[in-house]
Amino acid sequence: KKVWRDSRGDGIVNGLLDPIRAKFGVPAMCAAIVTSTGLQCVGVSGVRKKGTDVSVETCDLWHLGSNGKAMTSTVIARLVERNLLSWDSTLAQIFPDLTTSVMHKDFHGVTLVHLLTHRAGLPANPRQRYNSGDNDDVTSLRFQMLCDELKRPPVQPIGADKLYSNVGYIVAGAVVERVMNGQSFEQVMRSELFQPLDMTSAGFGGTGSEKGTDLEQPWPHTDDGRPTAKHSPHTDNSPIYSPAGRVHCSMDDWAKFIQDQLRGRQPSRPATNGGDRLLSSPNSYRMLHTVPAVAAGGDYALGWNVVRRSWGGGDGVLNHCGDNTMNHANVWVAPARDFAVLVCVNQSGDRSFAASDAAAAALIGLHSRQQPATTQCLMQ
């Protein structure tokens, strides 16, 4: 496994992060520049928990929140390439056993693309709690949520304006579980994405230990800057949310996923670490990164916002934020310029978003001023 020789990070990136972190008063930040050839540089600033002097390190684990939606969409793209699903597969086709007595008729024609672009007429979050203890079957809970939500009428017409919906992605996770013969979504994510990309640190839920009191990883903080009472694997949203955003990993491993997304748009460039792209066709990557016809006029593709920025070139840049009410993550990807910037903060809320955006802008500026390979970052 590749590791940074200096766990304290690149001095240039650290120097950009330090004043930003101080300005916005967040406990810690980690940020990186990535291209289709891999992670170019990474820096850190701050402490794992407010009130302590334990510094964050480059190998620490960070919660990605809704940035996991792009991963969910990519897993589904792999299943589409193997003809286990079609982008036009409908809920009635996937769950024929629910069409007569459970599923509201208006949901029969909802497709995977509707679900992944937030156009399926589903609410933002489940309308009741689905707790999962050690002995609960999260796959069954996810299916129960699907039944509970689909028996009600849509909250708005199918295909209408975007209504950001974690429920839609949870339903998409249940679709994966149905076509993968009962494997949990988490198992499928590991076998279809984490393992092929060698994302050895990746997992789901909080990054703390079962003890819930140690400082081995960045501690989550709520939007008012207060540390959470505990920090354990359970310090997160309900496990049914995994398809919508419960992934955590190191910055190095998140970079591997973003590298693959860039490689998919740079088919003539071989990867320096060898191996194949996660998806076999460049068209599959473009499908993920392009606003589809059902969302025409909008700005959301399949797990990605698509917007235009002068520094991005081409036909737009990709962006997404994730926030599980205790951590924040922000990524900007410029396929036409073959680079991306990634930022994580161990605090939720508006200040963390502002800090992450400022850090992203600083790294975009750094990338435009010099080749990333000229920085101090060294890997082995």
C-alpha positions in Angstrom: 0.0 0.0 0.0 1.3 3.4 -0.9 1.8 5.8 2.1 3.0 9.3 2.5 6.6 9.4 3.7 5.8 12.4 5.8 2.5 11.9 7.7 2.5 15.7 8.4 1.7 16.4 4.7 3.1 18.6 2.0 4.5 21.9 3.4 3.1 24.0 0.6 -0.5 22.6 1.0 -0.2 22.8 4.8 0.7 26.4 4.4 -2.4 27.1 2.4 -4.7 25.3 4.8 -3.4 26.8 8.1 -4.8 30.3 7.6 -8.1 29.0 6.2 -8.6 26.7 9.1 -7.9 29.5 11.5 -10.2 31.9 9.7 -13.2 29.6 9.9 -12.4 28.1 13.3 -12.7 24.5 12.3 -10.7 21.8 14.2 -8.9 20.2 11.2 -8.7 19.9 7.4 -7.2 17.6 4.9 -6.9 18.5 1.2 -5.4 17.0 -1.9 -4.8 17.5 -5.7 -5.5 14.5 -7.9 -5.0 13.8 -11.6 -5.6 10.8 -13.8 -2.1 9.6 -12.9 -2.8 9.6 -9.2 -2.6 11.7 -6.0 -0.2 14.6 -6.6 -0.1 16.2 -3.1 -1.9 16.2 0.2 -1.8 18.5 3.2 -3.3 18.7 6.7 -3.9 21.3 9.3 -5.3 21.2 12.8 -6.1 18.7 15.5 -8.2 15.6 15.7 -10.4 17.0 18.5 -10.9 20.5 19.8 -9.3 21.0 23.2 -6.5 18.5 22.4 -3.1 18.8 20.8 -3.3 15.6 18.8 -2.6 16.6 15.2 -4.3 15.2 12.2 -2.2 13.2 9.7 -2.3 12.4 6.0 -3.3 8.8 6.6 -6.3 9.6 8.8 -9.8 8.5 7.9 -12.4 11.0 6.8 -16.1 10.8 6.4 -17.3 11.5 2.9 -21.0 11.9 3.4 -23.0 12.3 0.2 -19.8 12.1 -1.9 -20.6 8.4 -1.6 -23.5 8.9 -4.1 -21.0 9.1 -7.0 -19.6 5.7 -5.8 -23.1 4.2 -5.7 -23.8 5.4 -9.2 -20.5 3.9 -10.3 -21.3 0.6 -8.8 -24.6 0.6 -10.6 -22.7 1.5 -13.9 -20.7 -1.7 -13.4 -23.9 -3.7 -13.1 -25.3 -2.0 -16.2 -22.1 -3.0 -18.2 -22.7 -6.6 -17.1 -26.3 -6.4 -18.3 -27.6 -7.1 -14.8 -29.5 -3.8 -15.0 -30.3 -1.1 -17.5 -30.4 2.6 -16.9 -34.0 2.4 -18.0 -34.9 -0.5 -15.7 -38.1 0.5 -13.8 -39.0 -0.3 -10.2 -41.9 -2.4 -11.5 -39.5 -4.5 -13.5 -37.1 -4.9 -10.6 -39.7 -5.5 -7.9 -42.7 -7.1 -9.8 -43.7 -8.7 -6.5 -44.6 -5.2 -5.1 -46.6 -3.9 -8.0 -50.0 -5.2 -7.0 -50.3 -4.6 -3.3 -47.4 -2.4 -2.2 -46.0 0.0 -4.8 -48.1 3.1 -5.6 -48.9 3.0 -9.3 -47.1 6.3 -10.0 -43.8 4.7 -9.0 -44.1 1.8 -11.5 -42.3 3.6 -14.3 -39.5 5.2 -12.1 -36.1 4.3 -13.6 -32.6 4.1 -12.1 -31.8 7.4 -13.8 -34.8 9.0 -12.0 -33.5 7.7 -8.7 -29.9 8.8 -9.2 -30.8 12.3 -10.5 -33.2 13.0 -7.7 -36.2 13.0 -10.0 -38.1 10.1 -8.6 -40.7 12.0 -6.6 -39.2 10.7 -3.3 -38.7 12.8 -0.1 -35.3 14.0 1.1 -35.1 11.5 4.0 -37.1 8.5 5.3 -40.3 9.5 7.0 -39.6 7.2 10.0 -36.6 5.8 11.8 -34.9 2.6 10.8 -32.5 1.8 13.6 -30.0 -1.0 13.1 -28.4 -2.8 16.0 -25.8 -5.4 15.9 -28.3 -8.2 15.3 -30.4 -6.3 12.7 -30.3 -7.2 9.0 -29.7 -3.9 7.3 -30.8 -5.3 3.9 -34.2 -6.1 5.4 -34.4 -2.7 6.9 -33.6 -1.1 3.6 -36.2 -3.1 1.9 -38.7 -2.2 4.6 -38.0 1.5 4.0 -38.5 1.0 0.3 -41.9 -0.6 0.8 -42.9 2.1 3.3 -41.9 4.9 1.0 -43.2 3.5 -2.3 -46.7 2.7 -1.0 -47.3 6.4 -0.6 -47.9 8.8 -3.5 -44.9 10.7 -4.9 -44.2 13.9 -3.1 -44.0 15.6 -6.5 -44.5 14.5 -10.1 -42.0 12.0 -11.4 -39.3 13.7 -13.5 -40.2 17.2 -12.2 -37.7 19.5 -10.7 -34.9 18.0 -8.7 -35.8 17.2 -5.1 -32.5 16.1 -3.4 -33.4 12.7 -2.0 -31.4 10.4 0.1 -34.4 8.1 -0.1 -33.9 7.7 -3.8 -30.3 6.5 -3.3 -31.4 4.1 -0.5 -34.0 2.7 -2.9 -31.2 2.4 -5.5 -29.2 0.4 -2.9 -32.1 -1.9 -2.5 -32.2 -2.4 -6.3 -28.5 -3.5 -6.1 -29.4 -5.9 -3.4 -32.2 -7.4 -5.4 -30.2 -8.0 -8.5 -27.1 -9.2 -6.6 -29.1 -12.1 -5.0 -29.4 -10.7 -1.5 -25.9 -9.5 -1.0 -25.9 -6.4 1.1 -25.2 -3.1 -0.6 -22.1 -2.8 1.6 -20.8 -6.2 0.4 -21.4 -5.2 -3.2 -19.7 -1.8 -2.8 -16.6 -3.6 -1.3 -16.4 -6.2 -4.1 -17.3 -3.9 -7.0 -15.4 -0.7 -6.0 -13.3 -0.7 -2.9 -11.4 -3.9 -3.8 -10.8 -3.2 -7.5 -9.5 0.2 -6.6 -7.4 -1.1 -3.7 -9.2 1.3 -1.3 -8.0 -0.7 1.7 -9.0 1.9 4.3 -12.6 2.3 3.0 -15.6 1.3 5.1 -19.0 2.6 6.4 -20.0 4.6 9.4 -18.0 6.5 11.9 -14.2 6.3 12.0 -13.8 5.8 15.7 -13.2 2.6 17.6 -15.9 0.6 19.6 -14.4 2.2 22.7 -15.7 5.5 21.5 -13.2 7.7 23.4 -9.8 7.4 21.8 -8.2 9.9 19.4 -6.9 7.5 16.8 -8.9 9.3 14.1 -10.3 12.8 13.5 -13.2 13.3 15.9 -16.5 14.6 14.5 -17.9 18.0 15.5 -21.3 19.4 15.1 -22.0 22.7 13.2 -21.5 24.7 16.4 -18.0 23.4 16.7 -18.7 21.1 19.6 -17.2 17.6 19.6 -19.7 14.8 19.6 -20.1 12.9 22.9 -18.6 9.7 21.5 -16.8 8.7 18.4 -17.4 5.1 17.4 -18.4 3.2 14.3 -22.0 4.0 15.2 -21.4 7.8 15.3 -23.2 8.3 11.9 -26.6 8.1 10.3 -28.6 4.8 10.3 -26.8 2.0 8.3 -29.7 2.0 5.8 -28.1 5.3 4.5 -25.0 3.6 3.1 -26.0 4.0 -0.6 -26.7 7.7 0.1 -23.5 8.5 2.0 -21.8 6.6 4.9 -18.4 5.9 3.3 -15.2 6.8 5.1 -11.6 6.4 4.0 -8.2 8.0 3.9 -7.6 10.9 1.5 -5.2 8.6 -0.4 -8.1 6.1 -1.0 -10.7 8.7 -1.9 -8.1 10.0 -4.4 -8.1 6.5 -6.0 -11.8 6.8 -6.8 -11.5 10.3 -8.2 -8.4 9.2 -10.2 -10.5 6.5 -11.8 -13.3 9.0 -12.6 -10.6 11.2 -14.4 -9.0 8.2 -16.1 -12.4 7.3 -17.5 -12.4 10.6 -19.3 -8.8 10.3 -20.4 -8.9 7.0 -22.2 -5.6 7.5 -24.0 -3.6 7.9 -20.7 -2.5 4.7 -19.0 -2.5 4.7 -15.2 0.8 4.8 -13.5 -0.3 2.2 -11.0 -1.3 -0.3 -13.7 -4.6 -2.2 -13.9 -7.8 -1.5 -15.7 -10.3 1.3 -15.3 -13.3 0.4 -13.1 -15.7 0.8 -16.0 -14.9 -0.8 -19.4 -16.4 2.0 -21.6 -15.6 5.7 -21.6 -19.3 6.1 -22.4 -20.2 4.8 -19.0 -18.1 7.5 -17.3 -19.7 10.1 -19.6 -23.1 8.8 -18.6 -22.2 9.4 -14.9 -20.9 12.9 -15.6 -23.6 14.2 -18.0 -27.0 15.5 -17.0 -29.4 13.0 -18.7 -32.5 13.8 -20.7 -34.9 13.2 -17.8 -33.1 15.9 -15.9 -32.7 18.3 -18.9 -32.3 21.9 -17.8 -31.0 20.8 -14.4 -27.5 20.6 -13.0 -27.4 17.1 -11.5 -26.0 14.0 -13.3 -25.6 10.6 -11.6 -24.0 11.4 -8.2 -22.5 14.7 -9.5 -23.4 18.3 -9.8 -22.4 19.6 -13.2 -21.6 23.3 -13.4 -19.4 25.6 -15.5 -16.3 27.3 -14.1 -13.8 29.3 -16.1 -10.9 27.3 -14.6 -12.4 24.0 -15.5 -12.6 24.2 -19.3 -14.5 21.8 -21.5 -18.2 21.1 -21.0 -18.3 21.7 -17.3 -16.8 20.6 -14.0 -18.1 18.1 -11.4 -18.8 19.0 -7.8 -20.3 17.4 -4.7 -20.4 18.0 -1.0 -21.1 15.6 1.8 -22.1 16.4 5.3 -23.4 13.8 7.9 -24.1 16.6 10.4 -20.7 15.9 12.0 -18.2 16.0 9.2 -17.9 17.7 5.8 -16.3 16.8 2.5 -16.1 18.7 -0.8 -14.7 17.7 -4.2 -14.2 19.6 -7.5 -13.3 17.7 -10.6 -12.2 19.2 -14.0 -12.2 16.3 -16.5 -11.1 18.6 -19.4 -8.1 19.9 -17.4 -7.5 16.4 -15.9 -7.3 17.4 -12.2 -9.4 17.5 -9.1 -9.2 19.0 -5.6 -10.5 17.2 -2.5 -11.1 18.7 0.9 -12.3 17.1 4.2 -13.2 18.8 7.5 -14.1 17.1 10.8 -16.9 19.5 11.5 -20.4 20.0 9.9 -22.2 23.1 8.8 -21.8 26.3 7.0 -18.4 27.2 8.4 -17.0 23.9 7.2 -18.5 24.4 3.8 -17.0 27.9 3.5 -13.6 26.5 4.8 -13.7 23.7 2.3 -14.6 26.0 -0.6 -11.8 28.4 0.3 -9.3 25.4 0.5 -10.6 24.1 -2.9 -10.0 27.6 -4.4 -6.5 27.7 -3.0 -5.6 24.3 -4.4 -7.1 25.2 -7.8 -4.8 28.2 -7.7 -1.8 26.1 -6.7 -2.5 23.7 -9.6 -2.7 26.5 -12.1 0.6 28.1 -11.0 2.8 25.0 -11.1 2.9 21.4 -12.0 1.8 19.3 -9.0 4.9 17.1 -9.3 7.1 20.0 -8.3 5.6 20.1 -4.8 7.1 18.4 -1.8 4.8 15.3 -1.9 6.6 12.0 -2.1 5.1 8.5 -2.1 6.6 5.1 -1.7 
